[in-house]
Amino acid sequence: MAEFEKVAKVSDIQPGEIKSFVLGNEMVAICNDNGNFYAFIDECSHQALPLSDGLLEGKTITCAYHGAEFNIETGEALCLPAVDGIETYEVKVEDDDIYILLPD
């Protein structure tokens, strides 16, 4: 059964910021949208480049390399060149700790 894994502290990721972390065999990006934290695979579905290098505007992450956009809540691809969405992960915040639930 999958369990939440502590990844970072709330104070590590400022509003509007995206950071990348290694969890198991995955690179996971966590972003702070005005105190709401979202986690997703740190890999653009277009050419597998890191989304953590991109720009966060509201609930949209824009890949820094080719401009693909994704919804950080659902992982849905919002524009070309990406046609496939990205995997998102459940986030839990307890006190100053951020936890991520990765699938088995």
C-alpha positions in Angstrom: 0.0 0.0 0.0 1.3 3.5 -0.9 2.2 5.8 2.0 2.8 9.5 2.1 6.5 10.4 2.1 8.0 13.5 3.6 9.6 15.6 0.9 10.2 19.1 2.1 9.3 21.9 4.5 6.7 24.5 3.6 9.3 27.1 4.2 11.5 25.5 1.5 9.2 26.5 -1.4 8.2 30.1 -1.6 4.9 31.3 -3.3 5.3 31.0 -7.1 8.3 28.7 -6.8 8.9 25.2 -8.2 11.4 22.8 -6.8 12.5 19.3 -7.9 13.0 16.4 -5.6 14.0 12.7 -6.0 11.4 10.3 -4.7 12.2 6.7 -5.2 12.9 6.4 -9.0 11.0 9.6 -9.8 11.9 13.2 -10.2 8.9 15.1 -8.7 8.3 18.8 -8.9 6.5 20.6 -6.1 5.1 24.1 -6.5 3.6 26.7 -4.2 0.6 28.5 -5.6 -0.1 31.1 -2.9 0.2 28.5 0.0 -1.4 25.6 -1.9 1.1 22.9 -2.8 0.9 20.7 -5.9 3.1 17.9 -7.0 3.7 16.4 -10.4 6.3 14.4 -12.4 9.2 16.7 -13.2 9.1 15.8 -16.9 7.3 17.5 -19.7 5.3 14.9 -21.8 6.5 16.6 -25.0 10.3 15.9 -24.8 10.9 14.7 -21.2 12.6 18.0 -20.1 12.3 19.2 -16.5 9.1 21.2 -15.8 10.7 22.6 -12.7 12.7 24.9 -15.0 9.4 26.4 -16.2 7.1 29.2 -15.2 4.2 28.9 -12.8 1.2 31.2 -13.3 -1.8 30.3 -11.2 -2.6 26.7 -11.8 -0.6 26.5 -15.1 3.0 25.4 -15.5 4.7 26.4 -18.8 7.6 24.3 -19.9 10.7 26.5 -20.3 11.9 24.7 -23.4 9.0 24.5 -25.9 6.1 26.3 -24.2 3.9 23.3 -23.5 1.4 24.1 -20.7 -0.2 21.9 -18.1 -2.8 22.2 -15.3 -0.9 21.5 -12.0 -4.0 20.1 -10.4 -5.1 17.6 -13.0 -2.0 17.2 -15.2 -4.0 18.0 -18.3 -2.0 19.2 -21.3 -3.4 22.7 -22.1 -1.6 23.4 -25.4 0.7 22.1 -28.1 3.3 20.9 -28.5 2.2 18.6 -25.6 -0.7 16.3 -26.4 -0.4 14.0 -23.3 -0.9 15.1 -19.8 1.5 14.7 -16.9 1.2 12.6 -13.8 0.1 14.4 -10.6 0.5 13.3 -7.0 -1.6 13.9 -3.9 0.0 16.4 -1.5 -0.6 16.6 2.3 0.8 19.4 4.5 1.1 18.8 8.3 2.6 21.7 10.3 5.7 22.8 8.2 6.1 19.4 6.4 5.1 18.6 2.9 4.2 14.9 2.1 3.6 13.3 -1.3 1.7 10.1 -2.1 3.4 8.2 -4.9 1.5 5.3 -6.5 2.9 1.7 -5.8 
